[in-house]
Amino acid sequence: MSKVNIKLKSRKEVADNTMEFHLTKPQGFTFKPGQFADYTEINPSETDTEGDTRGFSLGAPYEEDIIFTTRMRDTAFKRNLKKMPIGTEVVFDGAYGSFTLHNNTKIPAVFLSGGIGITPIRSIILQATHDKTDHKVFLFYANKTPKDTAYLDELTAAEKANPNFKMVASMTDIDGSKGWKGETGYFTKQMLEKYIVDLTVPIYYISGPASMVASIRKTLNEAGIDDDNIRTEEFSGY
């Protein structure tokens, strides 16, 4: 669709230094789970060399609002987001991207993510749960501590509601995650094999910073998984 102005409705913190923003959804706007849109601030109170436009993954299509979530780095754009009054308009331009769930429900989907890379995956998993699709879905989700883990409770609820969805959350900061009873450390072939019978069958989706995406791709390749079965979404400058 063409660019359109939409209004900020609300915002809230969903993890340490991570905020979720709700905006009005343009009439008739449709998109696929996992896609993103660009947002441009209008006459911002401050700006810097990174500019006034950012791209963020969209929430699930069934949700009432346009939703995006971001780490709150110390940039002019993020400072404006945090303090702009409710009702402020931004320019919305979307949807874009092909990081979307494959159509064949007989092939399992394995998502691997860390940090804010969860946002397109959240969209896909929540929509699949809402639509009751037959896809078998696994999510391997790494963060430093539970406090750093956006949407942990929401994804846990989706796992309970969706018999086809299994989440494997892992914490990498052992000292900071005392009391955590789930997996610890980074993704390994051995961790994947604990939950997936045949690693060569699924299609794999990796989402996160470029360095993390490259590291996980290397792990998958070493486990015998062909690049043809790996799809990626790199987050840079978020």
N, C-alpha and C positions, 0 to 999 in steps of 0.2 A: 504494500500500500504506500501511498505518498506520505511525506512527512506531515505530522499533525501535532498540535500542542495537547499535552495531557497534564493533569494536575496531581500534585502530591497529596495523598490522603492520610498516610500515617507512616511511622517508622518505629522500629524496635530493635533491641539487641538480641541476637540469637546465639551468640558465643562471644568469648572474650575478643574485644576489638572487631566485632563483626556485626553489621547491621542489615536488617531487611527493610526494604522500602515498598510501600503500596501506592500505586497511582491509578488513575481512572483508565479503564480499558476503552479504546476507541470502538464505536459502534461498528459491528460487522467484522472486527479484526479476528483473524484466525491464524494459527501457526501450529507447527509440529513440536511435540515435547523434545527438548534438547536444543532448540534454536535460541538465537540471541537477537537483541536489538541495540541500536545506538541511542544515546540520550545526550542532548546538548542543553546546557544551562543558558538561560536567556538573561542577558545583562547581569552577570554574576557580580557579587560584591568584591570579589578578588579573582585574579587569574594568575597563571604561571606558564612556564614554557611547555608544560604537558598539555595545555589547551583546555577547552571547555566541553569536549565530547568524550564519552566513554562507551564501550560496548559491554553489556552485561547479559548473562543468560536469563531467559524468561522463566517464570514459574510454570506450573502445569496449566494446560489450556482450559481445564474445567474450572479453575479458580476464578472468582469473580473479578479480581483486580489484576492489573499488570504488576508483577512482583519481580524485584531483583534484589540480590544480596551481595554484599561486598565487604572485604576487609577495609578498615578505615585507616588507610595510610595518611601521612601528614602531607597532603597536597591541597592546593587551592580548591580543586574540584570536590574533594571529599569534605573539606571544611565547610564549603557552601552547602553540600548535601545535608550535613549534620545540623546546620543552623537555619536553613531556609524555612520560612513560615509554611504551615499547612495551607494548601491551596495554591502554592506557587506553581507556575507552569514551566514545563521543559518541553523541548522539541523531541518527539519520538519518531524513530525511523527503523522499521523492521517488518517482517522477521527475516533473518538470514541464518545460513549455516546448514550443514548436512550431518551433524553429529546426532543422529536420530536412530531409533531402534529399528533393526532389520524386520522384514515382514514375515519371514518363515518362522512360525511358532514352534516348529519341531527342533530348531537349533537354539540351544541355551545362549543366554547373554551373560557375560561376566564383566562387571564394571570394576575398575580399579582407580581409586582416587585418594587425594589427600587435601586437607584444607579447603579453600574456597572452590577448588575444582569439583566439589560435590554439587554445585548448583545446576548444571544441565542434567546431571544424573538424578537429582531429586525430582526434576520435572518429569523425566521419563518414568521413574519408578512410581511416583504418585499417580500419574495418568494411567499406567498399566494396572495399578491396583484399583483405581476408580472404574476403569473399563472392564476389569476382570478378564484380561487377556490370558491366553494359554502359554505365554512365554515363560520358561523357567529362567529365573533371574537370580544372579549372585552379585552381591556388592562387597568388595573388599575396600575398607575405608580406614585410612591411617591418619592419625593426628598425634600431637605431642601429649595432650591430656584430655580428659573428658570435658573440661571447661573450654578447651579450644575447638571442640567438635560441634560444628553447626548442624542442627537438625537431628541430633542423635535420638532424642525422644520421639520425634515425628517419624523417623525411619524405623525405629523399633516398633511403633504402633502399626506402621504399614506392613512390617514383617508378620505381626500377629494377625492382621486382616487378610493377608494375601498368602495362601498356602504355596504359591509358586515362587515366593521371594525369600531368599536367605541372605541376611546381612552378617558379615564378619568384620567387626570393628576392632582395630588394633591401636594401642597407644605406644609411642616410641620413647616417651620420657617416663621411665619406670618409677623414679623417685617422686615425680610430680603426679603420679597416677595411683597412689596408694589406695588399696581397696578395690581397684579395678580387677574384675574377674574374667575379662575376655582375653583375646590374643594380645601379645606385645611384640614390638619390633616391626621391621619393615617387611614388605611382601617377599616371600621366597617361593621357590618351586615346592618345597615341602609343605608350606602353609596352604598353597593352592590345592595340593594333592589330598589334604585332609578333608576337603569339602567337595572336590570335583573328581568323579571317577576316571574320566578320560580327558586329559587336558587338550587334546587335539580336536575335540568336537565343537566347543563353543566359539562364538565370535566375541572378541575382547574389545572393550572400550576403555581407553585411558584418558583421564581428564585432570589437568593441573598445570603447574609451572613446567616450562620446557625441560628443565633438568630432571624433574621427577618423571615426566613422560619418557624421556630417553632412558632413564635407569630402569623403569618398569618394562619398557620394550625389550631391553637387553635381557632382563630376567626371563621374559616370555620366550624370546628367541632361543635362549640357552636351554629352555625346557622343551624345545622342539616345536614351538608354535610358529606357524608360517605368517609372514607379514600380511598376506592376503586376508588373514582372519583377525587383524588388529586395526582398530580405528582410534584416532586420537583427536583431542581438542586441547591445544596449548594455551595457557593463560599467561599473558605478558603485560607488564605495566598496569596491573589491576589495582 
